[in-house]
Amino acid sequence: MPEVDPAMPVAERFPSLHAYNLAYPHAPLPENRRAREQMRGFDAAGLGLEDDLLSSGALLTVEFLPGGAPGTGDLDRIGTVVATRWGQGPVYVLAESVSLRSAWKASVEQWPTTLSAALSVMAGLRRYTSTLPS
């Protein structure tokens, strides 16, 4: 197992999809397996990204929420990027308020194979803030 760099930011972690969805109702992760499988995500060509931060060795997939990464003809959305154990908990929040198209493009261009590499990819994205009154 590789050593964890103490300077590397650790993603916010939720123990389950339900706990994540309570905290992020604006960018939910479908709890229904079929709905999750229909969303476009990144999994390093089906191999999964290794959890090298918490030394679990689990294999993860990157999810673009809400609704998955936009396809070529789809409109871009601002959302949240998470990593999960193939749609199961725990859920790691990698980026918030980012262009999901930019997050997808950065993922396929930089091809992270570990959780720390995915965090680094997402750290380079521009974060958007709402100008609407709350």
Solvent accessible surface area in square Angstrom, and as a share of the most:
residue,aa,sasa,rsa
1,M,143,0.64
2,P,72,0.45
3,E,171,0.77
4,V,56,0.32
5,D,79,0.41
6,P,134,0.84
7,A,90,0.70
8,M,44,0.20
9,P,82,0.52
10,V,87,0.50
11,A,10,0.08
12,E,92,0.41
13,R,126,0.46
14,F,26,0.11
15,P,96,0.60
16,S,42,0.27
17,L,17,0.08
18,H,107,0.48
19,A,28,0.21
20,Y,0,0.00
21,N,25,0.13
22,L,128,0.64
23,A,53,0.41
24,Y,14,0.05
25,P,96,0.60
26,H,123,0.55
27,A,0,0.00
28,P,58,0.37
29,L,0,0.00
30,P,36,0.22
31,E,98,0.44
32,N,93,0.48
33,R,166,0.60
34,R,178,0.65
35,A,39,0.31
36,R,18,0.07
37,E,114,0.51
38,Q,140,0.62
39,M,29,0.13
40,R,92,0.34
41,G,29,0.27
42,F,6,0.02
43,D,42,0.22
44,A,1,0.01
45,A,81,0.63
46,G,49,0.47
47,L,133,0.66
48,G,7,0.07
49,L,1,0.00
50,E,53,0.24
51,D,0,0.00
52,D,16,0.08
53,L,9,0.05
54,L,74,0.37
55,S,63,0.40
56,S,69,0.45
57,G,31,0.30
58,A,25,0.19
59,L,85,0.42
60,L,1,0.00
61,T,12,0.07
62,V,1,0.00
63,E,12,0.05
64,F,0,0.00
65,L,0,0.00
66,P,42,0.26
67,G,53,0.51
68,G,0,0.00
69,A,7,0.05
70,P,2,0.01
71,G,18,0.17
72,T,138,0.80
73,G,79,0.76
74,D,78,0.40
75,L,155,0.77
76,D,63,0.33
77,R,76,0.28
78,I,87,0.44
79,G,7,0.06
80,T,1,0.01
81,V,0,0.00
82,V,0,0.00
83,A,1,0.00
84,T,0,0.00
85,R,105,0.38
86,W,115,0.40
87,G,2,0.02
88,Q,87,0.38
89,G,15,0.15
90,P,15,0.10
91,V,0,0.00
92,Y,6,0.02
93,V,10,0.06
94,L,14,0.07
95,A,12,0.09
96,E,62,0.28
97,S,32,0.21
98,V,4,0.02
99,S,7,0.04
100,L,0,0.00
101,R,54,0.20
102,S,49,0.32
103,A,0,0.00
104,W,39,0.14
105,K,105,0.44
106,A,13,0.10
107,S,0,0.00
108,V,59,0.34
109,E,135,0.61
110,Q,115,0.51
111,W,114,0.40
112,P,4,0.03
113,T,74,0.43
114,T,31,0.18
115,L,1,0.00
116,S,19,0.12
117,A,36,0.28
118,A,0,0.00
119,L,13,0.07
120,S,61,0.39
121,V,10,0.06
122,M,5,0.02
123,A,80,0.62
124,G,69,0.66
125,L,34,0.17
126,R,169,0.62
127,R,140,0.51
128,Y,76,0.29
129,T,109,0.64
130,S,88,0.57
131,T,132,0.77
132,L,143,0.71
133,P,128,0.80
134,S,164,1.06
